[in-house]
Amino acid sequence: MKRLPTGVSGLDEVLHGGLFAGGVYILEGPPGVGKTTLANQIAYTFARQDVRTLYVTMLAESHARMLQHMQEQDFFDQHQVSARVFYISGYREMESAGLQGVVDLLRTEIARSQASLLVIDGLVVERGLPSADESVRRFVHELQSLVSVMSCTCLVLTSGNGNVLSAEQTMVDGIFSFEDHAFHWRAERRMQVRKFRGSQIIRGKHTFCITTRGLQFFPRLESLPLAHEGPEQAYSLAATGLPSLDAVLQGGGLMAGSASVVIGHSGAGKTSVALAFASASTSSAAGLLLTCTEFAADLRRVGSNMGLAIAEAVDSGALQIERLGSEDESMDEMGHKILRMVDDYSIRRLVIDGMAGLADTLAFPERGYRFLSRLLVELRRRGVTSMFTVDPAALAVAAGTSLAEGVWGLFDNAFIFERADSETSSPIHRRPLAIAKVRGSQASRSAVDVDLFPLGAARPSAA
């Protein structure tokens, strides 16, 4: 069967290629969740490919009002209105002749517009009326026959709140359920493909956002098909940026393509280690530093105070510093954002300073560590050497649960800041860093002292 890619970011990935030509698909969900925006987004995407759409509204809202809202979207093109995207109202026919009157209208207007996509927006059927269920079944049967004969794909938009077209009682080709999931003060938009004939899909609920570019979907990271592994990479080492640590690691660094975690309480020095690792970025091994709490200017200043060439690496283009996480970003949105930046910038050295930023999402308590495991797989597959910092207390607050036992098993290398003995005479700027685990190598010592020197001092060295 012929596929129709929607051109909507992430949606075709969930559907393994797009909709099927001639199919009838129901988009159900509460008002304001994005169904109308999505239907218009697909219509104007098709219009750029010279595909015509007949957009039928069943509610009393004027088309002018709808188009006024669509003008804020990047995909909207006023020149396509009445050229390749045709808007008509079926409200009067529904009021006067019921569903049969709507079918007659559709038959006439599809032929007139020569549309290949039909959108029926706002179809509501009063339940409890005599023969209402039979009328719905007859309508869907005639709709399927009509779009099949006229080689037209159909999207039916309905609010799905009990007084509407009952998707469970129809023989449609696909059912897409949208929700605006709220939990306490937070909210997250989600979509689930409950039914899809003719193809496998990525199952489960997937988050999406609405921006001026329309809807963007973020398939659940751990549910994505595993890509074939590329050619085996030659063994090489990546410097940590801390001479004290490199000096005790066999070969003088970490295995390239490995993933490291640095664990410690607030103020222990995790960001300092992360900055040192990021400062080793070069034009041939570009770096990306993602921060959840700090600002880029502050990180440049801290790096300079430590004698690290953070500012120079940023200015030369060898290192990018970006913010990660906001109140509106879902966990999967952040995951896809990370991989997109890694691919776009050809990153080989990645730092995520503050895993709590990923944990401060609705989905993390349920599937956060499965998500993290898949993210690390994708980074390794791309040959990225990564470093994550974790404050157990901050993670517990963000995720609502403590750091999971065995999380070290997800990482190749693990380093832990031990609390300095206050009774010793060790300088306050010296922090003991335990080497708990190193993959593909070994350390000559179980711990090193990391010195956080003030401006003008030498770089950290072994104790």
Helices and strands as residue ranges (DSSP letters): E 3-4, H 11-14, E 19-20, E 24-28, H 35-47, E 53-57, H 63-70, G 78-80, E 85-89, H 91-113, E 117-121, H 132-149, E 153-158, G 167-169, E 174-183, E 186-196, E 205-211, E 214-218, G 221-223, E 237-238, H 243-246, G 250-252, E 254-255, E 259-263, H 270-279, E 286-291, H 296-305, H 310-316, E 319-323, H 331-345, E 347-353, H 356-359, H 364-381, E 385-390, H 392-399, G 407-410, E 413-417, E 430-437, E 447-451
